[in-house]
């Protein structure tokens, strides 16, 4: 290989290395430029007077052709609920209609998104009164503080 090509390649590498490092620093792994979106922001609810946070994730979906993809959820989706001292991850059910999530003990349904259903099944079924709260950045939320 001619020596001028070797020198040219070395100079190019020397010039591009700092630029590449700077680019990777600016476009870190959480950057939108990598095609990664920020984590879903949880929806806020009041359930029996206590704050409940619910975040729906689509999870691993290996059968997107299955019907009942209402609200963008597919089989494989799940909801993460933080309420009181509970931290639940409930898988999406394949029930027809609005998205619902359950593990046989807890059940969360968004049939009415302004008043979702939260049920606990033990010896008897317990229903918790829930209602949607304004998003934390909305004018209604700011006015309620």
C-alpha positions as CSV (number, residue, x, y, z in Angstrom):
1,X,0.0,0.0,0.0
2,X,1.4,3.4,-0.9
3,X,2.7,5.4,2.1
4,X,0.6,8.5,1.4
5,X,-2.5,6.3,1.8
6,X,-1.2,5.0,5.2
7,X,-0.5,8.5,6.4
8,X,-4.0,9.7,5.2
9,X,-5.7,6.8,7.0
10,X,-3.8,7.6,10.2
11,X,-4.6,11.3,10.0
12,X,-8.3,10.5,9.3
13,X,-8.4,8.2,12.3
14,X,-6.6,10.8,14.5
15,X,-9.2,13.5,13.5
16,X,-12.3,11.3,13.7
17,X,-11.6,9.6,17.0
18,X,-12.2,12.7,19.2
19,X,-15.3,13.6,17.1
20,X,-16.7,10.0,17.4
21,X,-16.1,10.1,21.2
22,X,-17.8,13.4,21.5
23,X,-20.7,12.2,19.4
24,X,-21.1,9.1,21.5
25,X,-21.0,11.2,24.6
26,X,-23.7,13.6,23.3
27,X,-25.8,10.8,21.9
28,X,-25.5,8.6,25.1
29,X,-27.5,5.4,25.3
30,X,-30.6,7.1,26.5
31,X,-30.6,9.6,23.7
32,X,-33.5,9.8,21.2
33,X,-31.0,9.7,18.4
34,X,-30.4,6.0,19.3
35,X,-34.1,5.3,18.6
36,X,-34.8,4.7,22.3
37,X,-37.8,6.6,23.8
38,X,-38.0,7.8,27.3
39,X,-39.8,5.4,29.7
40,X,-43.5,5.6,29.7
41,X,-44.8,8.2,32.2
42,X,-47.2,6.6,34.7
43,X,-50.8,7.6,34.8
44,X,-51.9,9.0,38.1
45,X,-55.1,7.8,40.0
46,X,-56.6,8.2,43.4
47,X,-57.7,4.8,44.7
48,X,-59.4,4.7,48.1
49,X,-57.9,8.1,48.8
50,X,-54.3,7.0,48.1
51,X,-52.1,7.9,45.0
52,X,-51.8,5.0,42.6
53,X,-49.4,5.1,39.7
54,X,-50.0,2.8,36.7
55,X,-47.6,2.4,33.7
56,X,-48.5,0.2,30.8
57,X,-45.6,-1.4,28.9
58,X,-45.9,-3.5,25.8
59,X,-43.3,-6.0,26.8
60,X,-42.2,-8.8,24.5
61,X,-44.8,-9.3,21.9
62,X,-44.4,-12.4,19.7
63,X,-47.8,-12.5,18.1
64,X,-48.9,-9.0,17.0
65,X,-51.5,-10.6,14.6
66,X,-53.7,-11.6,17.6
67,X,-57.0,-9.6,17.7
68,X,-58.0,-7.2,20.5
69,X,-55.2,-4.6,20.3
70,X,-57.3,-1.9,21.8
71,X,-55.4,1.1,23.2
72,X,-52.2,-0.2,21.5
73,X,-51.8,-3.1,24.0
74,X,-51.0,-6.5,22.7
75,X,-50.6,-9.9,24.3
76,X,-47.3,-9.6,26.2
77,X,-48.2,-6.1,27.5
78,X,-48.3,-5.6,31.3
79,X,-49.1,-2.8,33.7
80,X,-46.9,-1.8,36.6
81,X,-48.9,-0.5,39.6
82,X,-47.4,1.3,42.6
83,X,-50.1,1.8,45.3
84,X,-49.7,2.0,49.0
85,X,-47.0,-0.5,49.8
86,X,-47.8,-2.6,46.8
87,X,-45.7,-2.9,43.6
88,X,-47.6,-5.1,41.1
89,X,-46.8,-6.2,37.6
90,X,-50.0,-7.6,36.0
91,X,-50.0,-9.2,32.6
92,X,-52.6,-8.2,30.0
93,X,-55.6,-10.5,29.8
94,X,-56.9,-11.6,26.5
95,X,-60.5,-10.5,27.4
96,X,-62.5,-8.9,24.7
97,X,-63.0,-5.1,25.0
98,X,-61.0,-2.5,26.9
99,X,-57.5,-3.5,28.1
100,X,-57.5,-5.3,31.4
101,X,-54.6,-6.8,33.4
102,X,-54.7,-9.5,36.0
103,X,-52.8,-12.2,37.8
104,X,-55.6,-14.2,39.3
105,X,-55.5,-12.2,42.6
106,X,-55.4,-8.5,41.3
107,X,-57.3,-7.2,38.4
108,X,-57.0,-3.7,36.7
109,X,-59.3,-2.6,33.9
110,X,-59.4,0.6,31.9
111,X,-63.0,0.1,30.5
112,X,-63.7,3.6,31.9
113,X,-60.2,5.4,31.9
114,X,-61.5,8.1,34.2
115,X,-62.7,5.5,36.7
116,X,-60.5,2.4,36.3
117,X,-61.4,-0.8,38.1
118,X,-59.1,-2.3,40.7
119,X,-60.2,-5.5,42.3
120,X,-58.6,-7.9,44.8
121,X,-59.9,-11.5,44.8
122,X,-59.4,-13.4,48.0
123,X,-62.1,-15.3,49.9
124,X,-64.3,-12.5,48.6
125,X,-63.9,-9.8,46.0
126,X,-62.8,-6.4,47.2
127,X,-63.3,-3.4,44.9
128,X,-61.4,-0.1,45.3
129,X,-62.8,3.2,44.2
130,X,-60.4,4.8,41.7
131,X,-60.5,7.9,39.7
132,X,-58.0,9.5,37.3
133,X,-56.0,12.5,38.5
134,X,-54.8,15.3,36.1
135,X,-51.3,14.7,34.6
136,X,-48.6,16.3,36.8
137,X,-47.8,18.9,34.1
138,X,-51.3,19.9,33.3
139,X,-52.9,23.3,34.3
140,X,-55.5,21.4,36.3
141,X,-52.9,19.7,38.4
142,X,-51.0,22.9,39.0
143,X,-54.2,24.6,40.1
144,X,-54.9,21.8,42.6
145,X,-51.6,22.2,44.4
